[in-house]
Amino acid sequence: MINYKNNITADEVNAIRLSLGWRQLHPEQQQANIDGNALTVAAYDNETAIAMAGLTWTGGSFAYANVLINPQYQGIEDALINRIFDFLHSKLKPGYGIQIYIFVRSGQEAIYKSLGFDYVTPENTGVPMRICLTNQVELTDKMFKQMEYKEQST
């Protein structure tokens, strides 16, 4: 039976990341991610963490949702997202609106569209961009494929 809690450990999140084939984050950095959430929802199968959703929101008009689900448990996205929606609805004041952004892995678009999300287009919000700052050159080059790194001579 799957149950939901509002907390999760860094090690549990890293275990979910591993199930997705992603690298583990340093436990201190992972804990900072958890602590920085306005809301954390974790799904457990008995005592094993199988999914988590984090909501980054400062109380303003933009929020960012991050959902990680062990691939063996796909299909619980709605339970996680609806808990985020309930939280944000409880915070809405008259005249307020909150845009929620989420990065969805390829192939899962229909799940999130069924929950009310829509595609971000350059015409309505601009073009999403990112940069990964790291002191691990092999991660920048190999994992994030940003640019060829060449040691600068001094």
C-alpha positions in Angstrom: 0.0 0.0 0.0 1.3 3.4 -0.9 1.2 6.1 1.7 2.2 9.8 1.6 4.3 11.9 4.0 5.6 15.4 4.0 9.2 14.5 4.6 11.9 12.4 3.0 15.6 12.0 3.6 18.4 12.9 1.2 19.4 9.3 1.0 15.9 8.3 0.0 15.8 10.9 -2.7 19.2 9.7 -4.0 17.8 6.2 -4.1 14.9 7.4 -6.3 17.4 9.2 -8.5 19.4 6.0 -8.9 16.2 4.1 -10.0 15.9 6.7 -12.8 19.5 6.2 -13.8 20.5 9.6 -12.6 23.6 10.4 -10.5 23.3 10.9 -6.8 23.7 14.4 -5.4 26.0 15.1 -2.4 23.8 14.4 0.6 24.3 18.0 2.0 23.2 19.5 -1.4 20.3 17.1 -1.6 19.2 18.0 1.9 19.4 21.7 0.9 17.0 20.9 -2.0 14.6 19.3 0.4 14.9 22.1 3.0 14.3 24.8 0.3 10.9 23.4 -0.7 7.8 25.1 0.4 6.2 21.7 0.3 7.7 18.2 0.0 5.5 15.2 -0.7 7.0 11.7 -0.5 5.4 8.4 -1.5 6.3 5.2 0.3 5.6 1.6 -0.5 5.6 0.2 3.0 8.8 1.8 4.3 10.6 2.3 1.0 10.5 5.8 -0.6 9.3 5.4 -4.2 8.6 9.0 -5.3 8.8 12.6 -4.2 7.5 15.9 -5.3 9.1 19.2 -4.2 7.5 22.6 -4.6 9.7 25.7 -4.8 7.6 28.7 -4.1 8.3 32.0 -2.3 4.7 33.1 -2.0 4.7 34.9 -5.3 3.1 34.3 -8.7 5.5 31.5 -9.8 6.2 28.1 -8.4 8.3 25.2 -9.6 7.4 21.6 -9.1 10.0 18.8 -9.2 8.6 15.2 -9.4 10.8 12.1 -9.2 9.2 8.6 -9.4 10.8 5.2 -9.4 9.9 3.9 -12.9 8.3 0.8 -11.3 5.7 3.1 -9.8 4.7 5.3 -12.7 1.0 6.3 -12.4 1.1 8.1 -9.0 1.9 11.4 -10.6 -1.6 12.7 -10.0 -1.5 11.9 -6.3 1.7 13.9 -5.9 0.6 16.8 -8.1 -2.9 17.0 -6.5 -1.2 17.4 -3.1 0.8 20.3 -4.5 -2.4 21.8 -6.0 -4.2 21.5 -2.7 -1.3 23.2 -0.9 -1.2 26.1 -3.3 -5.0 26.5 -3.4 -5.0 26.8 0.4 -2.5 29.8 0.0 -4.4 31.7 -2.7 -5.8 35.0 -1.7 -8.4 36.9 -3.6 -7.0 38.2 -6.9 -3.9 35.9 -6.6 -2.8 33.5 -9.3 0.2 31.1 -9.4 1.8 29.7 -12.5 3.4 26.3 -11.8 6.3 25.2 -13.9 7.4 21.6 -14.1 10.0 19.8 -16.2 8.5 16.6 -17.6 10.6 13.7 -18.9 10.0 12.7 -22.5 7.0 10.4 -22.9 5.2 11.7 -19.8 3.7 14.8 -21.3 0.2 13.3 -21.6 0.1 12.5 -17.9 0.8 16.1 -16.9 -1.5 17.5 -19.7 -4.3 15.4 -18.1 -3.6 17.2 -14.8 -4.0 20.6 -16.5 -0.4 21.5 -17.5 0.3 22.9 -20.9 3.3 23.3 -23.0 5.5 26.3 -22.5 6.0 28.1 -25.8 8.4 31.0 -26.6 5.3 33.1 -27.5 3.7 32.9 -24.0 6.7 32.8 -21.6 10.0 32.9 -23.5 12.5 30.2 -24.1 13.6 28.1 -21.1 17.4 28.2 -20.7 19.8 26.6 -18.2 23.3 26.4 -17.1 24.9 23.8 -14.8 27.6 25.2 -12.5 29.8 22.5 -11.1 33.4 22.0 -10.0 33.4 18.5 -11.5 34.5 19.0 -15.1 33.5 15.4 -16.1 29.9 16.1 -15.1 29.7 19.2 -17.1 31.1 17.6 -20.2 29.8 14.1 -20.0 26.5 14.4 -18.1 25.3 17.8 -19.2 27.0 18.0 -22.6 27.4 21.8 -22.4 30.6 22.5 -24.2 34.0 21.0 -24.8 36.2 21.8 -21.9 39.9 22.6 -22.5 42.3 23.3 -19.7 43.5 26.9 -20.0 47.2 27.5 -19.9 48.3 30.1 -17.4 
